[in-house]
């Protein structure tokens, strides 16, 4: 069985194994993504519909809500260079290491990542109110 990697056009063998669920790693990934967005789009937290937020959806995830779709966002960030999408062999992809994509894709990991995004958004909304 093969999995298509839509960002670099390669067909890769898929053995069905995924990274084990690691809540701390997911939390750190989301923190990295939130910090990235703080630099790229300082008011980003105000643009997210928390009720609709779902990292398992290309349109309701953080990037989907900010850029009109997950794929659109990745294309803009890479400026047409899909090679930059990977951190290298054995490394996490950029979108995973920034909490924009959940590598394990289990219900537990998706729910945890959604919660971490809501926490990060809440921190930014609270800072503006003070």
VMD Tcl script that draws the C-alpha trace (Angstrom):
set ca {
  {0.00 0.00 0.00}
  {1.24 3.49 -0.81}
  {0.47 6.86 0.66}
  {0.65 9.91 -1.55}
  {2.53 12.85 -0.15}
  {0.74 15.75 -1.82}
  {3.41 18.26 -0.92}
  {6.35 16.69 -2.70}
  {4.54 14.41 -5.12}
  {6.24 11.24 -3.95}
  {4.50 7.96 -3.37}
  {5.86 6.46 -0.20}
  {5.33 2.99 1.24}
  {2.89 3.18 4.13}
  {3.32 0.52 6.78}
  {0.35 1.63 8.89}
  {2.59 2.63 11.80}
  {2.17 6.07 13.28}
  {4.01 8.00 15.93}
  {2.74 7.12 19.40}
  {0.57 9.70 21.12}
  {2.74 12.09 23.13}
  {0.79 14.93 24.74}
  {3.87 16.93 25.72}
  {5.26 16.83 22.20}
  {1.90 17.93 20.80}
  {1.74 20.82 23.28}
  {5.25 21.98 22.34}
  {4.40 21.71 18.65}
  {1.33 23.92 19.11}
  {3.36 26.45 21.12}
  {5.85 26.62 18.23}
  {3.01 27.16 15.75}
  {1.44 29.89 17.87}
  {4.79 31.68 18.19}
  {5.26 31.45 14.44}
  {1.83 32.99 13.87}
  {2.56 35.74 16.40}
  {5.37 36.89 14.08}
  {3.59 36.30 10.77}
  {0.12 37.57 11.66}
  {0.08 39.28 15.07}
  {-3.73 39.40 15.36}
  {-4.25 35.80 14.28}
  {-5.92 34.65 17.50}
  {-8.82 37.07 16.92}
  {-9.51 35.53 13.52}
  {-10.07 31.98 14.77}
  {-13.58 30.66 15.34}
  {-13.02 28.52 18.42}
  {-16.35 26.73 18.02}
  {-15.32 25.55 14.56}
  {-11.65 24.86 15.33}
  {-10.63 21.37 14.24}
  {-7.07 20.46 13.28}
  {-8.47 17.44 11.45}
  {-10.22 19.72 8.92}
  {-8.46 21.52 6.07}
  {-10.85 24.45 6.36}
  {-11.50 24.59 10.12}
  {-7.92 24.13 11.32}
  {-5.92 27.19 12.35}
  {-4.26 27.60 8.96}
  {-7.49 26.84 7.14}
  {-9.31 29.59 8.99}
  {-6.52 32.11 8.53}
  {-5.61 31.45 4.91}
  {-8.77 30.02 3.37}
  {-7.56 26.42 3.46}
  {-4.73 24.31 4.76}
  {-3.21 23.63 1.36}
  {-3.42 27.33 0.42}
  {-1.59 28.25 3.63}
  {1.19 25.72 3.09}
  {1.62 26.83 -0.52}
  {1.91 30.48 0.52}
  {4.34 29.73 3.33}
  {6.57 27.65 1.10}
  {6.40 30.17 -1.73}
  {6.01 27.31 -4.20}
  {8.97 25.34 -2.83}
  {7.67 22.01 -1.47}
  {11.21 20.88 -0.62}
  {11.17 23.37 2.28}
  {8.20 21.54 3.76}
  {10.37 18.84 5.28}
  {12.91 19.29 8.04}
  {14.89 16.47 6.51}
  {15.13 12.73 6.69}
  {14.03 11.51 10.08}
  {12.81 14.96 11.11}
  {9.26 16.08 11.64}
  {7.62 17.94 8.82}
  {7.28 21.66 9.42}
  {3.49 21.51 9.74}
  {3.71 18.73 12.33}
  {6.46 20.39 14.36}
  {4.31 23.54 14.52}
  {1.07 21.82 15.55}
  {-0.73 22.51 12.27}
  {-1.00 18.81 11.41}
  {-1.32 15.85 13.77}
  {1.05 13.08 12.81}
  {-0.67 10.24 14.65}
  {-4.18 11.30 13.53}
  {-5.80 9.40 16.37}
  {-8.94 10.85 17.93}
  {-7.02 11.35 21.18}
  {-4.18 13.25 19.46}
  {-6.57 15.42 17.44}
  {-8.63 16.28 20.54}
  {-5.48 17.12 22.52}
  {-4.10 19.30 19.72}
  {-7.41 21.16 19.42}
  {-7.31 21.78 23.18}
  {-3.74 23.07 23.05}
  {-4.65 25.47 20.24}
  {-7.58 26.77 22.28}
  {-5.26 27.34 25.23}
  {-2.76 29.25 23.09}
  {-5.53 31.34 21.53}
  {-7.00 32.02 24.98}
  {-3.62 33.28 26.24}
  {-3.43 35.78 23.40}
  {-6.99 36.98 23.82}
  {-6.45 37.47 27.58}
  {-3.25 39.47 27.00}
  {-5.12 42.02 24.89}
  {-7.86 42.47 27.50}
  {-5.41 43.38 30.26}
}
mol new
graphics top color blue
foreach p $ca { graphics top sphere $p radius 0.5 }
foreach p [lrange $ca 0 end-1] q [lrange $ca 1 end] { graphics top cylinder $p $q radius 0.2 }
display resetview
